[in-house]
Amino acid sequence: MKNETIAAISTGMTNSGIGIVRISGEDAFAVADSVYRGKEKLSQAESHTIHYGHIVDDGETVDEVLVMAMRSPRTFTGEDTVEINCHGGTFVVKKVLETVLRNGARPAEPGEFTKRAFLNGKMDLSQAEAVIDVINSENEFALQSSISQLRGSVKNKISNIRNRIIYHTAFIESALDDPEHIETDGYADTLKEASEEIIRELEELISSAEDGRVIKEGINTVILGKPNAGKSSLLNVLAGHERAIVTDIEGTTRDILEEQIRLGDLSLNVIDTAGIRQTEDVIEKMGVDRAKEYAGRADLIIYVVDASREMDENDEKIISLIRNKNAVVLLNKSDLTTVVSEDMIRDKIKGMDEKAGEKDLPVISVSAKEEKGIKKLEKKIKDIFVNKIISFNDQICITNIRQKTALTDAKESMKKVVESIYAGMPEDFYSIDLMDAYESLGSITGESAGEDLINEIFSKFCMGK
């Protein structure tokens, strides 16, 4: 129940310097008084103060602690909250929590603290979702995007659009109720212009979702090349450890290998694929087909060329896969005598695809064996993607598929409004689709989200948050 007092461990369950047990609810101070011994009772303490003392269970000291007392509504949940800062050993933190639970609190459900913050109006649903994104952030861009949403960037934008929609809906409803005093002549043109502007804004938000996916989930990167070109060696260098088996035998990699790699402020989901060539081996052929499939969905393709061997028809097949893709060509084995040059690669690409030639596809000489040229590769990847990723100061990036779906539904409803205007439909038709758009956008902020959806979202949160 919402009014029950809850408690949970809010720090990671590993041995550390400090562990925190959080208590929230109307009886938070009563529960704390039952287990805390200090100079004064916490129920008598001023809000947002820290107190030294001990946690006691049946007269025996459990741990020496610092306890923070915070009174509603100026807390994360909007309720009375007590946070017990104890020593961070997993056993002692669990012991403190068990003591708290025996004295009147119940275990919090996953995400229940944040859920209460939402229900108590401390944040909207988009901000609540940003909380878990902050926790799960794996690079600087993902963190900054999540913080931007936590500060209300999505909430404010959606609220602005909803306010305009409800303004026009209210005008239409008022005109229908009081046609003698509210004139609607020429209003259709005004509404059409406003609706088209809203559609453009929704489209911008929807289109930002692709950058949002890259920011949040990482750049889906596929390594392509002929057998024994050095793809697995490259993966090992990027990963910083022996992730793939490397031999001189062609076709060693017969299936897909995946590794997540940090590249400065970016995350790469790197896939090492089977060498692409004509083969009668059924297993190897399946690996080649899978490599082509992954290449079709990749955000970035790294094409590894064995510069010590002449190019052949297999290279031409690979070049056909990188058309219209973000790609970097690596002339590998530069430590050996090379027979393939950068100019040869560019001519081959331009000969097969005029557009690819115009894009001036990056070609870098490297030696995966000696780890030469890898810094140039990293810099080029950053150049490709960092310039594409938004500035968090003045733009909004959608990183949530649920929000993208709601935005798409709202856009379709607004398009129906415009279609009805062009068709000369009565004004009440406009208000139906306007309200559909309004409700779809409300599901993003939680103002029109059902209880089942809210429960599902917060069930994905970690315990103690």
C-alpha positions in Angstrom: 0.0 0.0 0.0 1.1 3.6 -0.7 1.0 4.7 2.9 3.1 1.8 4.3 6.6 2.5 5.4 9.1 0.8 3.2 12.9 0.0 3.5 15.6 -1.3 1.3 19.3 -1.3 0.8 20.1 1.5 -1.7 23.7 0.7 -2.4 25.3 -2.2 -4.3 25.4 -5.5 -2.6 29.2 -5.8 -2.5 31.7 -5.1 0.2 32.4 -1.3 0.2 33.2 1.6 2.5 29.6 2.6 3.1 26.2 1.0 2.8 22.9 2.9 2.9 19.6 1.6 4.1 16.7 3.9 3.1 13.4 4.1 5.0 10.4 6.0 3.5 6.8 6.5 4.6 4.6 8.1 7.2 6.2 6.0 10.0 9.8 6.4 8.9 10.8 8.3 12.0 8.9 6.0 14.3 10.7 3.0 12.8 14.1 4.8 13.0 13.5 5.7 16.7 13.0 2.0 17.4 16.4 1.0 16.1 18.6 4.1 16.5 20.4 5.3 19.6 22.0 8.7 19.7 21.9 12.0 21.6 18.3 12.6 20.6 15.4 10.8 18.9 15.3 11.2 15.2 11.7 12.2 15.4 12.8 15.3 17.3 15.5 16.2 14.8 15.3 19.0 12.3 14.9 18.1 8.7 18.0 17.5 6.5 20.3 16.9 9.4 22.8 14.1 10.0 23.2 12.4 13.3 25.9 10.1 14.8 24.8 7.0 16.8 24.3 3.2 16.7 21.8 0.8 15.3 20.6 -1.5 18.1 18.7 -4.8 17.9 17.3 -6.2 21.1 19.8 -4.2 23.2 22.8 -5.3 21.1 24.7 -2.9 18.9 24.6 -3.8 15.2 26.7 -1.0 13.8 28.1 2.5 14.3 26.2 4.8 11.9 25.5 8.2 10.6 21.7 8.8 10.0 20.2 11.4 7.8 16.7 12.7 8.8 14.6 14.3 6.0 11.0 15.4 6.3 8.3 15.5 3.7 7.8 17.0 1.2 11.4 18.0 0.6 12.6 14.4 -0.1 13.1 12.2 -3.1 9.8 10.3 -2.5 8.0 13.3 -1.1 7.5 11.3 2.2 9.4 11.3 5.5 12.7 9.6 4.8 15.5 8.3 6.9 18.8 7.1 5.4 21.1 5.0 7.6 24.7 5.2 6.5 26.5 2.1 7.9 29.7 0.2 7.2 29.5 -1.3 3.8 30.1 -5.0 4.4 27.3 -7.0 2.9 26.6 -8.9 6.1 26.3 -5.7 8.3 24.1 -3.9 5.8 21.7 -6.8 5.6 21.7 -7.0 9.4 20.8 -3.3 9.6 18.0 -3.8 7.1 16.7 -6.9 8.9 16.6 -4.8 12.1 14.6 -2.1 10.4 12.1 -4.5 8.9 11.5 -6.2 12.3 10.6 -2.8 13.7 7.7 -1.8 11.5 8.9 -1.3 7.9 8.2 -3.7 5.0 10.7 -4.6 2.2 10.4 -2.1 -0.7 9.5 -3.5 -4.1 11.8 -2.9 -7.1 11.7 0.8 -8.0 9.1 1.6 -5.3 11.0 4.6 -4.0 11.0 6.2 -7.5 7.4 5.1 -8.0 6.4 6.9 -4.9 8.2 10.0 -6.1 6.2 9.8 -9.3 2.9 9.2 -7.5 3.6 12.1 -5.1 4.2 14.5 -7.9 8.0 14.8 -7.4 8.7 13.8 -11.0 6.8 12.8 -14.2 7.1 9.4 -15.8 9.7 10.5 -18.3 11.9 11.7 -15.4 11.3 8.5 -13.5 12.5 6.5 -16.5 15.5 8.7 -16.7 16.5 7.6 -13.2 17.1 4.0 -14.3 18.8 5.3 -17.4 21.3 7.3 -15.3 22.0 4.1 -13.3 22.5 2.1 -16.4 24.5 4.7 -18.3 27.7 3.2 -19.9 29.2 6.3 -21.5 29.3 10.1 -21.1 26.7 10.8 -23.8 24.2 8.3 -22.3 24.7 9.9 -18.9 24.3 13.5 -20.1 21.2 12.5 -22.1 19.7 10.8 -19.0 20.5 13.8 -16.8 18.9 16.1 -19.3 15.7 14.1 -19.2 15.9 13.9 -15.4 16.0 17.7 -15.3 12.7 17.7 -17.3 13.8 18.3 -21.0 11.3 15.7 -22.3 8.7 16.6 -19.8 8.8 20.3 -20.7 8.7 19.7 -24.4 5.8 17.3 -24.2 3.9 19.6 -21.8 4.3 22.5 -24.2 2.9 20.5 -27.1 0.0 19.1 -25.0 -0.9 22.7 -23.8 -1.2 23.8 -27.4 -3.3 20.8 -28.3 -5.7 21.2 -25.4 -6.0 25.0 -26.2 -7.3 24.2 -29.6 -9.5 21.4 -28.3 -11.1 23.7 -25.7 -11.7 26.3 -28.4 -13.5 23.9 -30.6 -15.6 22.5 -27.8 -16.5 26.0 -26.6 -17.5 27.0 -30.1 -19.7 23.9 -30.5 -21.4 24.7 -27.1 -21.8 28.4 -27.8 -21.8 29.1 -31.6 -23.6 32.4 -31.1 -20.7 34.0 -29.3 -17.6 32.1 -30.6 -16.8 32.6 -34.3 -15.1 29.7 -36.1 -14.8 31.2 -39.6 -11.2 30.8 -40.8 -10.3 28.8 -37.7 -9.6 25.7 -39.8 -6.7 27.4 -41.4 -5.3 28.5 -38.0 -5.7 24.9 -36.7 -4.1 23.4 -39.8 -1.0 25.7 -39.4 -0.8 24.8 -35.7 -1.2 21.1 -36.3 1.5 21.0 -39.0 3.9 22.8 -36.7 3.2 20.2 -34.0 3.7 17.4 -36.5 7.1 18.8 -37.4 8.1 19.0 -33.8 6.9 15.4 -33.2 8.9 14.2 -36.3 12.0 15.8 -34.9 11.6 14.0 -31.6 10.9 10.7 -33.4 13.9 11.1 -35.6 16.1 11.8 -32.6 15.3 8.2 -31.4 18.0 6.7 -33.7 20.7 8.9 -32.2 19.1 8.1 -28.8 19.5 4.4 -29.4 23.2 4.8 -30.3 23.7 7.0 -27.2 22.0 4.6 -24.9 22.7 1.1 -26.3 26.0 1.8 -28.2 27.1 1.7 -31.8 26.3 -1.6 -33.4 29.7 -2.3 -35.1 30.3 -5.1 -37.5 33.8 -6.2 -38.5 33.9 -7.6 -42.1 36.7 -9.0 -44.2 37.9 -12.1 -46.0 39.2 -15.1 -44.0 42.5 -14.5 -42.2 42.4 -10.7 -42.9 42.9 -10.0 -39.2 39.3 -9.4 -38.0 39.7 -11.4 -34.8 43.1 -9.8 -34.1 41.4 -6.4 -34.4 38.6 -7.4 -32.0 41.2 -8.6 -29.4 43.1 -5.3 -29.7 39.9 -3.2 -29.3 38.7 -5.4 -26.4 42.0 -5.3 -24.7 42.1 -9.0 -24.1 42.0 -12.3 -26.0 38.3 -12.4 -26.9 38.7 -14.3 -30.2 40.8 -17.3 -31.2 43.5 -16.2 -33.7 45.3 -18.7 -36.0 46.8 -18.7 -39.5 44.1 -21.2 -40.6 41.4 -19.5 -42.8 37.9 -19.8 -41.5 38.8 -20.1 -37.8 35.9 -17.7 -36.9 32.8 -19.6 -38.1 30.1 -17.9 -36.0 29.5 -14.5 -34.5 31.5 -13.1 -31.6 30.3 -10.1 -29.7 32.0 -7.7 -27.3 31.1 -4.4 -25.8 33.9 -1.9 -25.9 34.3 1.6 -24.4 35.7 4.1 -26.8 36.1 7.4 -24.9 32.6 8.8 -24.5 31.1 6.2 -26.8 30.2 2.5 -26.5 30.7 0.0 -29.3 28.8 -3.3 -29.6 31.4 -5.0 -31.8 30.6 -8.1 -33.7 33.4 -10.2 -35.3 32.0 -12.1 -38.2 33.0 -15.2 -40.2 35.3 -14.4 -43.1 33.3 -13.6 -46.3 34.2 -15.9 -49.2 32.7 -18.6 -51.5 32.7 -21.8 -49.6 31.1 -25.3 -49.8 31.4 -25.8 -46.0 27.8 -25.7 -44.7 28.7 -24.4 -41.3 31.1 -21.7 -42.6 28.5 -20.7 -45.2 25.9 -20.1 -42.4 28.5 -17.9 -40.7 29.0 -15.9 -43.9 25.2 -15.5 -44.4 24.9 -14.3 -40.8 27.8 -11.8 -41.3 25.9 -10.3 -44.2 22.7 -10.1 -42.2 24.4 -8.3 -39.3 26.1 -5.9 -41.8 22.7 -4.9 -43.1 21.7 -3.7 -39.6 25.0 -2.2 -38.5 25.5 1.4 -37.5 29.2 1.1 -38.5 31.1 -1.4 -40.6 34.9 -1.9 -40.2 36.1 -3.5 -43.4 39.4 -5.2 -42.7 41.6 -5.7 -45.8 44.6 -8.0 -45.8 47.0 -5.5 -47.5 49.6 -8.3 -48.1 47.3 -10.1 -50.5 45.7 -9.1 -53.8 42.1 -8.2 -53.8 39.6 -10.5 -55.4 35.8 -11.1 -56.0 35.3 -11.6 -52.3 36.4 -8.1 -51.6 33.9 -6.8 -54.2 31.1 -8.6 -52.4 32.2 -7.0 -49.1 32.3 -3.5 -50.8 28.7 -4.0 -52.0 27.7 -4.5 -48.3 29.2 -1.2 -47.2 27.2 1.0 -49.7 25.3 3.8 -48.0 26.8 2.7 -44.6 29.0 4.4 -42.1 32.2 2.5 -42.8 35.9 2.6 -42.2 38.4 0.5 -44.3 41.5 -0.8 -42.6 44.5 -1.9 -44.6 45.7 -4.4 -42.1 49.1 -6.2 -41.9 51.0 -3.0 -42.7 53.9 -4.6 -40.9 54.3 -6.9 -43.9 55.1 -6.2 -47.5 51.8 -4.7 -48.8 50.3 -5.0 -52.3 47.1 -3.0 -51.6 47.3 0.7 -51.3 44.8 3.4 -50.2 44.4 4.6 -53.8 43.6 1.1 -55.0 40.9 0.7 -52.3 39.4 4.1 -53.2 39.4 3.3 -56.9 37.8 -0.1 -56.3 35.1 1.4 -54.1 34.4 4.3 -56.6 34.3 1.9 -59.5 31.6 -0.2 -57.8 29.7 2.6 -56.2 30.0 6.2 -57.4 28.3 7.5 -54.3 30.6 5.7 -52.0 33.5 7.3 -53.7 32.0 10.7 -53.3 31.7 10.1 -49.5 35.5 9.7 -49.3 35.4 6.6 -47.3 38.1 6.6 -44.6 41.0 4.3 -45.4 43.6 3.7 -42.6 46.7 1.6 -42.6 47.0 -0.5 -39.5 48.7 -3.5 -38.0 46.4 -5.4 -35.6 49.3 -7.6 -34.7 51.6 -4.7 -33.7 48.6 -2.5 -32.6 49.6 0.2 -35.0 47.1 2.7 -36.4 44.4 1.8 -33.8 44.4 5.3 -32.4 43.6 6.6 -35.9 40.7 4.2 -36.1 39.4 5.3 -32.7 39.6 8.9 -33.7 37.8 8.3 -37.0 34.9 6.5 -35.3 34.6 9.5 -32.9 34.6 11.9 -35.8 31.8 10.0 -37.5 29.5 9.6 -34.5 30.3 12.5 -32.1 29.5 15.0 -34.8 26.1 13.3 -35.3 25.2 13.1 -31.7 23.1 16.0 -30.4 24.1 18.9 -28.2 22.4 18.4 -24.9 22.3 22.1 -24.3 19.6 22.9 -26.9 18.1 19.7 -28.2 16.2 16.7 -26.9 17.0 13.1 -27.6 14.5 10.3 -27.2 16.2 7.2 -25.9 13.1 5.2 -24.9 11.2 3.0 -27.4 8.0 3.4 -25.3 8.2 7.2 -25.7 9.0 6.9 -29.4 5.9 4.7 -29.9 3.7 7.3 -28.1 5.1 10.1 -30.2 4.4 8.2 -33.4 0.8 7.6 -32.3 0.4 11.3 -31.5 1.8 12.2 -34.9 -0.6 9.9 -36.7 -3.5 11.5 -34.8 -2.4 15.0 -35.7 -2.1 14.0 -39.3 -5.7 12.9 -39.1 -6.6 16.4 -37.9 -5.0 17.9 -41.0 -6.7 15.4 -43.3 -10.1 16.2 -41.7 -9.4 19.9 -42.3 -8.6 19.3 -46.0 -11.7 17.1 -46.3 -13.9 19.9 -44.9 -15.1 17.7 -42.0 -17.1 19.3 -39.1 -15.2 20.7 -36.1 -16.1 17.9 -33.8 -14.0 15.5 -35.9 -11.0 17.6 -35.2 -11.4 17.4 -31.4 -11.6 13.6 -31.4 -8.1 13.3 -33.1 -6.7 16.2 -31.1 -7.7 14.4 -27.8 -6.2 11.1 -29.1 -2.9 12.9 -29.7 -3.2 14.6 -26.2 -3.7 11.2 -24.5 -0.8 9.6 -26.4 1.6 12.3 -25.3 0.2 12.1 -21.8 1.3 8.5 -21.6 4.9 9.8 -21.9 4.6 12.0 -18.8 2.3 9.6 -17.0 -0.7 11.9 -17.0 -2.7 9.4 -19.0 -0.8 6.2 -18.3 -2.7 3.2 -16.9 -1.8 1.5 -13.6 -0.6 -1.6 -15.4 1.9 0.4 -17.5 3.2 2.2 -14.5 3.7 -1.0 -12.5 5.5 -2.6 -15.5 7.9 0.4 -15.8 8.9 0.5 -12.2 9.2 -3.3 -11.9 12.3 -3.0 -14.1 14.1 -0.8 -11.6 16.7 -2.1 -9.2 15.9 -2.9 -5.6 16.4 0.1 -3.3 15.7 2.7 -6.1 
